[in-house]
Amino acid sequence: MLLRRCAILFLEPREDLRFALASLLRGGSALAASVQTLAHAPHLEAPCPVDEAACAVLRTLGPSLWQEHAALAAQHGAACLDALLEQGLLISDAPAHAAWRARDEAVRAAHWRPLAALLHQDSRWRDREGENGKRFPTFAHLVERFGSPPPACSEYPQAPQLALPAPLPGPLDGVLGARYTGRNFDPQARLDLATVARLLQRSFGAQRVHPLGATAAVLKKTSPSGGGLHPIEAYLLALRVDGLAPGFYHYHPVRHTLAALGAPADPAAFALTAVAGQDWFAQAPLLVFLVGRVARSFWKYRNHPKAYRVLQLDAGHLGQSFALLAAEAGLPAFITAGINEANIEDALGLDGRGQIVLAALGCGAPAASITMPELR
């Protein structure tokens, strides 16, 4: 059997503070501290603890060259190697460890920048609901808990102040003024398919296709994209859309078609899971998940320090285009990163390394009454 280290690995000495009653009663400190080493790797679901013997192995092995298990076992002990193989920190060519090898190879194939890969994995949720399992706090609760936030604007009182002329009216004024983040959707209202079709085509669809040689093409969309690659695609969760059965769909940006991808057992319940318990968003009749095709973006930006940031910028552009088109249709919209990416990826059959969920959008008719704060 051959072994090598996983593609990306960081070791973190993490301090654990705990209340020490015995020490306090003896007149000592009320807190006791211990340090544990955690191994972080983007192909893992969560960091895992490692002892000093394991750290020694991980510092010795590289991620590129395969080495014989027997030789390494003679040096470090078979038990230590076996434990690291079970954790997925060591990768082997054996069939028994094929699942870890496939996940690790997906990270390698995507050309992730190591720290960006860890950032994405560390901020990716599974089965989370709000803030640490609670409902997301309102602005008023945050002020009560943390005090007043920093001022809304930066000020330069000593600098010369130049007054600007009033903005001239323009054709976008009405749509820009009508846009707001919806948090109160009519739970019974439906969307018609024509409205959804326009939202999808003008937000995510290719307005033109430019061939580049015999095997490549770039798309012209209504939003900019890093490198002109447009690696983010739209996956729908239709809940109340006329002409669409409740379930998942993939939008094809060139053909302007929807591929039906099945449905969760309870679409409404999955919507609530997807947006991490934000029930004010789960009431929308349509959710759109922005999925980044990492391989397309990182094909150009290989192991690049700005590559992940470019993906996030692309998602922001698409979210604003979607919001303005929804406002044009008289619909409030939202975009949120407070989502359970791992649950969405599982439901859509995405690997979470080469295809990653970045945000969720949604829109629908507003409710008659406001129960959640909105800036209508």
Secondary structure, DSSP 8 states (H G I E B T S, - for coil): -EEEE-SS-EEEEEEEEEE-HHHHHTTS-SEEEEEEEEEE-TTSSS-EEE-HHHHHHHHH--SSS-EEHHHHHHHH-HHHHHHHHHHTSEEESSGGGHHHHHHHHHHHHHT--HHHHHHHHHT--SS--SBTTB----HHHHHHHH-S-S-SS---TTS-----------TTHHHHHH--B---B-TT--B-HHHHHHHHHHHHS-SEEEEETTTEEEEE-SS--GGG---EEEEEEESSBTTS-SEEEEEETTTTEEEE----SSHHHHHHHHTTT-HHHHTSSEEEEEEEEHHHHHHHSTT-TTHHHHHHHHHHHHHHHHHHHHHHTT--EEEES-S-HHHHHHHHT--SSSEEEEEEEEE--B-SS--S----
